[in-house]
């Protein structure tokens, strides 16, 4: 699927189209991970992992905001929020 920049109408990327089987497979994999690993991980460790994820998101905040702006046409301040 083409990803169009709403500011200029140009295609700047493409996304793979999924079907119902792809979604079922993803949900099944997520459930399996939850049941076999995440649920058994101590709460303190889950918290540490989520904080590491948060730090990575913050580390790449400018890149993510730029993508959000380009994809949705949002102003910079709104995209960073």
N, C-alpha and C positions, 0 to 999 in steps of 0.2 A: 504494500500500500504506500503510495507516495505521501511524504510529509511536506506540506506546503507552508511557506512563510507567509502569514497573512498580510504582512507589510508590503510585499512586492509580488506575491503570487508565484514565486519560484519554488520549485521542488528542491529541498536541501538534504533530504534523506529518504530512506525507504524502511518500512516495517514489514516483517513477515506476517502474512495473513494466517490466522489460526482457525481451526475448526473445532467442533464439539469434542472430538477424540483428543486433541491437543489439550483442551481444558480439563477433561477428565483425567488425563495422564498427569497434568500438573497438580491437580487437587489430590490425586492418589499419592504422588511423591511427597507433597507437603504433609499429608496425614501420616505417611510412613515415617518421615523424619520426626514429626512431633511425637509420635508414639514410641519410637525407638531411641531417640536421642534427647530432644529438647525437654520433654516431660520429665525425663530422668536426670537432667542436669540440675544441680542445686541452684536455688534462687539467687544466691550471691554470684555464682558464675554466670548465670543468664544475665543478671544486671551488668556485670563487667563486660560481657559481649555486646550488650545493647549500647553501653557507653562508648565502646570502641567503634561501633557502627555510627553512632552520633558524631564522634570526632571525625570520622572519614567524610561524612556528609558536610560537616562544617569546613573541613579542609578543602573541599571541592565546591563550596557554596557559590563562588563566582561563576564557575563553569556551569553548574546546574541552573543558576539564575539566567545565564545567557541562553541556555537551551530552552528554558521555559519562556523567555521573551520571544525567541525566534519561533517556537512552536505555537504559542497562543497570542502573541502580539501584546503581551502585558508590559506595562511600564516597569522600569528597573526596580523601583521601590517595592512594587507589588510582587514582582517575580522573586525578589530576595526574601520576602516575608514567607 
